Amino acid sequence: MEPIVDAALTQLGMDIEFETISDARDIVKHGVMNAPALLVNGEVKISGRIPTVDEVVEVIQASK
């Protein structure tokens, strides 16, 4: 999912860092039951599937 998030940030002109969490315990701590997942500001926005770049753009814009 990293390339998709990176492409969405580039499309939005945002140069920010994001974190990939791969430890199962950390994933569950965030309330994610189905990986992969996208969290924005600590909130699960998408889980259980790989989103499109456009979906990630929409989620980020809605979270501003």
Secondary structure, DSSP 4 states (H G I P E B T S, - for coil): -HHHHHHHHHHHT----------HHHHHHTT-SSSSEEEETTEEEEESSPPPHHHHHHHHHHT-
